[in-house]
Amino acid sequence: MSGLNAKLAGQGRYFGTAVRHDQLAELPALRQAIVSNCGAITPEIELKWAALEWERGRFNFQPVDDLLAFADKNGLAVHGHTLLWGQSIPPWAQAHLEQHPGDWSIVATYMTTVLSRYRGRIHQWDLVNEAIDTSEQDNLRRNPFYKAFGPQYIERAMEEARAHAPDATFILNDYSLEYDNPVDNARRRAMLSLLEQHKRNGTAFEGLGMQAHLDLGKGHVNKRILRPFLEAVADLGMEIYISELDVQEADLSAPRDVRDQRVSDEVQRFLDIVLEVPNVKGVTTWGLSDNLSWLNSEEYKRLDVKGARSAENRGLPFDGCWFPR
Ligand code: XIL
């Protein structure tokens, strides 16, 4: 084994990347780079509810199955992303949740169908994605699941999930847990208390997913802040997955070599901290090359998340020219 996965595999960890089935089909160089560098893949879109069941009852499993076939052929694990995410609910389901609050049946059908189909093939799942919102009193985001079922939706999802995949690892995945600023600090506190609460209630998660969308506009990660958090999660008996690593640049006008060094330094700082903690089991980047990064997608630019960008963000391991479209 070589490439990025080699070192981590020696430590009982893995390196993985998010990838889409269409990219795999179109880009042989990308397939090769994944095989050489990764021990796992995460479907970037295909396992989200809106992608799977855009029309009620008509599941579109083919893209996931394509990704799984590639994974099987090359001995890669597959990270299931994601069961419940407020931003990826098919419109019909969203309408149903609004019109019939409390009716769990459509969530049950969806979860049962997906978990049973991939039982024994996908062993770890982001059960709930992006549940935290510290502007709410109970720190829980008012997503359509919360609105339909109240704060209990997370416990309920865990019970449902366990019933269909008793041996799987279920993960609470979230963002902005990495930096030393009032927002991230509050989010880490909220995350810890949510994890503790679930442990007390008998619906403990096996894992925490830290998306780790690093951001040079937020300064630098530091050990004084991150280490105690990682240890507190480990003390709860939980594993930690770095699930969507990439770097948002702050100054796209600097020379390329300067920019690349800044990106690589920040990743190095982050990995030096997290990989000291044995409970960190895997590191996944959100794509392998800059040109395939969601941060450079048209959608992202249109949303103008960080102001209009004039140059391509270079926050992933490979340069954009590696896997030309
Ligand atoms: C993003 C994908 O990268 C995009 O291609 C898609 O259009 C929207 O979702 N946090 C998550 C991921 O948990 O699922 C998101 O992925 C990026 C932010």
Residues whose N, C-alpha, C, O or C-beta is under 5 A from the ligand:
A	BS01	XIL	E44 W294
